[in-house]
Amino acid sequence: MLRTITIGSTVSVQGIFVRDMPDGRVSVKVDDAIYTGKPIQRRN
């Protein structure tokens, strides 16, 4: 499943979901790198 996260105040990363962190952040994998940041909320 694809997830989008923010790293810092302006950088967004979209990748394959890896795991939920205990502090509410999410990890995603892009190629060989794993990034962790705050998840973007879906708009309804």
Backbone atoms as SQL, in Angstrom:
CREATE TABLE atoms (id INTEGER PRIMARY KEY, chain TEXT, resi INTEGER, resn TEXT, atom TEXT, x REAL, y REAL, z REAL);
INSERT INTO atoms VALUES
  (1, 'A', 1, 'MET', 'N', 0.845, -1.164, 0.000),
  (2, 'A', 1, 'MET', 'CA', 0.000, 0.000, 0.000),
  (3, 'A', 1, 'MET', 'C', 0.897, 1.235, 0.000),
  (4, 'A', 2, 'LEU', 'N', 0.587, 2.191, -0.832),
  (5, 'A', 2, 'LEU', 'CA', 1.338, 3.445, -0.882),
  (6, 'A', 2, 'LEU', 'C', 0.880, 4.373, 0.234),
  (7, 'A', 3, 'ARG', 'N', 1.843, 5.045, 0.836),
  (8, 'A', 3, 'ARG', 'CA', 1.544, 6.043, 1.870),
  (9, 'A', 3, 'ARG', 'C', 2.378, 7.273, 1.586),
  (10, 'A', 4, 'THR', 'N', 1.870, 8.423, 1.973),
  (11, 'A', 4, 'THR', 'CA', 2.589, 9.683, 1.816),
  (12, 'A', 4, 'THR', 'C', 2.890, 10.236, 3.198),
  (13, 'A', 5, 'ILE', 'N', 4.140, 10.668, 3.399),
  (14, 'A', 5, 'ILE', 'CA', 4.560, 11.230, 4.679),
  (15, 'A', 5, 'ILE', 'C', 5.241, 12.567, 4.442),
  (16, 'A', 6, 'THR', 'N', 5.344, 13.372, 5.494),
  (17, 'A', 6, 'THR', 'CA', 6.110, 14.607, 5.421),
  (18, 'A', 6, 'THR', 'C', 7.340, 14.463, 6.294),
  (19, 'A', 7, 'ILE', 'N', 8.432, 14.976, 5.777),
  (20, 'A', 7, 'ILE', 'CA', 9.687, 15.019, 6.517),
  (21, 'A', 7, 'ILE', 'C', 10.060, 16.486, 6.618),
  (22, 'A', 8, 'GLY', 'N', 10.132, 16.992, 7.812),
  (23, 'A', 8, 'GLY', 'CA', 10.363, 18.429, 7.983),
  (24, 'A', 8, 'GLY', 'C', 9.085, 19.192, 7.680),
  (25, 'A', 9, 'SER', 'N', 9.221, 20.409, 7.206),
  (26, 'A', 9, 'SER', 'CA', 8.021, 21.223, 6.976),
  (27, 'A', 9, 'SER', 'C', 7.571, 21.243, 5.519),
  (28, 'A', 10, 'THR', 'N', 8.461, 20.897, 4.575),
  (29, 'A', 10, 'THR', 'CA', 8.087, 21.033, 3.170),
  (30, 'A', 10, 'THR', 'C', 8.344, 19.809, 2.301),
  (31, 'A', 11, 'VAL', 'N', 9.035, 18.809, 2.800),
  (32, 'A', 11, 'VAL', 'CA', 9.391, 17.651, 1.978),
  (33, 'A', 11, 'VAL', 'C', 8.375, 16.532, 2.184),
  (34, 'A', 12, 'SER', 'N', 7.775, 16.051, 1.090),
  (35, 'A', 12, 'SER', 'CA', 6.848, 14.923, 1.125),
  (36, 'A', 12, 'SER', 'C', 7.474, 13.744, 0.402),
  (37, 'A', 13, 'VAL', 'N', 7.223, 12.551, 0.925),
  (38, 'A', 13, 'VAL', 'CA', 7.749, 11.318, 0.329),
  (39, 'A', 13, 'VAL', 'C', 6.592, 10.339, 0.198),
  (40, 'A', 14, 'GLN', 'N', 6.493, 9.687, -0.962),
  (41, 'A', 14, 'GLN', 'CA', 5.481, 8.663, -1.160),
  (42, 'A', 14, 'GLN', 'C', 6.191, 7.355, -1.443),
  (43, 'A', 15, 'GLY', 'N', 5.806, 6.308, -0.694),
  (44, 'A', 15, 'GLY', 'CA', 6.445, 5.016, -0.875),
  (45, 'A', 15, 'GLY', 'C', 5.583, 3.898, -0.333),
  (46, 'A', 16, 'ILE', 'N', 6.140, 2.705, -0.322),
  (47, 'A', 16, 'ILE', 'CA', 5.422, 1.517, 0.151),
  (48, 'A', 16, 'ILE', 'C', 5.490, 1.461, 1.674),
  (49, 'A', 17, 'PHE', 'N', 4.334, 1.290, 2.301),
  (50, 'A', 17, 'PHE', 'CA', 4.234, 1.247, 3.758),
  (51, 'A', 17, 'PHE', 'C', 5.122, 0.149, 4.325),
  (52, 'A', 18, 'VAL', 'N', 5.887, 0.481, 5.378),
  (53, 'A', 18, 'VAL', 'CA', 6.740, -0.491, 6.058),
  (54, 'A', 18, 'VAL', 'C', 6.208, -0.771, 7.455),
  (55, 'A', 19, 'ARG', 'N', 6.055, 0.292, 8.282),
  (56, 'A', 19, 'ARG', 'CA', 5.584, 0.076, 9.652),
  (57, 'A', 19, 'ARG', 'C', 5.086, 1.362, 10.283),
  (58, 'A', 20, 'ASP', 'N', 4.231, 1.199, 11.315),
  (59, 'A', 20, 'ASP', 'CA', 3.813, 2.307, 12.171),
  (60, 'A', 20, 'ASP', 'C', 4.783, 2.375, 13.337),
  (61, 'A', 21, 'MET', 'N', 5.243, 3.557, 13.670),
  (62, 'A', 21, 'MET', 'CA', 6.140, 3.750, 14.796),
  (63, 'A', 21, 'MET', 'C', 5.312, 4.050, 16.044),
  (64, 'A', 22, 'PRO', 'N', 5.839, 3.763, 17.245),
  (65, 'A', 22, 'PRO', 'CA', 5.080, 3.995, 18.488),
  (66, 'A', 22, 'PRO', 'C', 4.702, 5.458, 18.716),
  (67, 'A', 23, 'ASP', 'N', 5.440, 6.401, 18.146),
  (68, 'A', 23, 'ASP', 'CA', 5.158, 7.816, 18.363),
  (69, 'A', 23, 'ASP', 'C', 4.200, 8.411, 17.327),
  (70, 'A', 24, 'GLY', 'N', 3.610, 7.581, 16.468),
  (71, 'A', 24, 'GLY', 'CA', 2.631, 8.045, 15.486),
  (72, 'A', 24, 'GLY', 'C', 3.198, 8.286, 14.103),
  (73, 'A', 25, 'ARG', 'N', 4.506, 8.226, 13.956),
  (74, 'A', 25, 'ARG', 'CA', 5.109, 8.391, 12.636),
  (75, 'A', 25, 'ARG', 'C', 4.963, 7.093, 11.837),
  (76, 'A', 26, 'VAL', 'N', 5.226, 7.166, 10.534),
  (77, 'A', 26, 'VAL', 'CA', 5.092, 6.030, 9.632),
  (78, 'A', 26, 'VAL', 'C', 6.387, 5.887, 8.838),
  (79, 'A', 27, 'SER', 'N', 6.795, 4.651, 8.580),
  (80, 'A', 27, 'SER', 'CA', 7.967, 4.397, 7.741),
  (81, 'A', 27, 'SER', 'C', 7.518, 3.894, 6.383),
  (82, 'A', 28, 'VAL', 'N', 8.157, 4.412, 5.326),
  (83, 'A', 28, 'VAL', 'CA', 7.883, 3.974, 3.958),
  (84, 'A', 28, 'VAL', 'C', 9.200, 3.655, 3.269),
  (85, 'A', 29, 'LYS', 'N', 9.129, 2.762, 2.274),
  (86, 'A', 29, 'LYS', 'CA', 10.316, 2.358, 1.529),
  (87, 'A', 29, 'LYS', 'C', 10.237, 2.907, 0.113),
  (88, 'A', 30, 'VAL', 'N', 11.340, 3.557, -0.310),
  (89, 'A', 30, 'VAL', 'CA', 11.467, 4.080, -1.670),
  (90, 'A', 30, 'VAL', 'C', 12.776, 3.527, -2.211),
  (91, 'A', 31, 'ASP', 'N', 12.684, 2.662, -3.214),
  (92, 'A', 31, 'ASP', 'CA', 13.847, 1.943, -3.736),
  (93, 'A', 31, 'ASP', 'C', 14.514, 1.191, -2.586),
  (94, 'A', 32, 'ASP', 'N', 15.760, 1.529, -2.234),
  (95, 'A', 32, 'ASP', 'CA', 16.447, 0.838, -1.150),
  (96, 'A', 32, 'ASP', 'C', 16.465, 1.636, 0.143),
  (97, 'A', 33, 'ALA', 'N', 15.853, 2.814, 0.163),
  (98, 'A', 33, 'ALA', 'CA', 15.871, 3.682, 1.339),
  (99, 'A', 33, 'ALA', 'C', 14.547, 3.613, 2.090),
  (100, 'A', 34, 'ILE', 'N', 14.625, 3.722, 3.421),
  (101, 'A', 34, 'ILE', 'CA', 13.432, 3.779, 4.265),
  (102, 'A', 34, 'ILE', 'C', 13.394, 5.156, 4.916),
  (103, 'A', 35, 'TYR', 'N', 12.244, 5.842, 4.787),
  (104, 'A', 35, 'TYR', 'CA', 12.055, 7.168, 5.346),
  (105, 'A', 35, 'TYR', 'C', 10.972, 7.094, 6.410),
  (106, 'A', 36, 'THR', 'N', 11.126, 7.896, 7.464),
  (107, 'A', 36, 'THR', 'CA', 10.147, 7.946, 8.543),
  (108, 'A', 36, 'THR', 'C', 9.701, 9.382, 8.740),
  (109, 'A', 37, 'GLY', 'N', 8.381, 9.583, 8.813),
  (110, 'A', 37, 'GLY', 'CA', 7.848, 10.928, 8.990),
  (111, 'A', 37, 'GLY', 'C', 6.387, 10.885, 9.402),
  (112, 'A', 38, 'LYS', 'N', 5.786, 12.047, 9.450),
  (113, 'A', 38, 'LYS', 'CA', 4.378, 12.161, 9.847),
  (114, 'A', 38, 'LYS', 'C', 3.479, 11.829, 8.659),
  (115, 'A', 39, 'PRO', 'N', 2.453, 11.016, 8.878),
  (116, 'A', 39, 'PRO', 'CA', 1.556, 10.670, 7.765),
  (117, 'A', 39, 'PRO', 'C', 0.697, 11.859, 7.341),
  (118, 'A', 40, 'ILE', 'N', 0.392, 11.918, 6.051),
  (119, 'A', 40, 'ILE', 'CA', -0.519, 12.923, 5.495),
  (120, 'A', 40, 'ILE', 'C', -1.941, 12.397, 5.685),
  (121, 'A', 41, 'GLN', 'N', -2.822, 13.245, 6.173),
  (122, 'A', 41, 'GLN', 'CA', -4.213, 12.839, 6.359),
  (123, 'A', 41, 'GLN', 'C', -4.956, 12.871, 5.026),
  (124, 'A', 42, 'ARG', 'N', -5.792, 11.867, 4.800),
  (125, 'A', 42, 'ARG', 'CA', -6.592, 11.811, 3.565),
  (126, 'A', 42, 'ARG', 'C', -7.686, 12.860, 3.612),
  (127, 'A', 43, 'ARG', 'N', -7.968, 13.428, 2.447),
  (128, 'A', 43, 'ARG', 'CA', -9.085, 14.380, 2.328),
  (129, 'A', 43, 'ARG', 'C', -10.328, 13.602, 1.928),
  (130, 'A', 44, 'ASN', 'N', -11.447, 13.986, 2.482),
  (131, 'A', 44, 'ASN', 'CA', -12.714, 13.323, 2.133),
  (132, 'A', 44, 'ASN', 'C', -13.512, 14.168, 1.194);
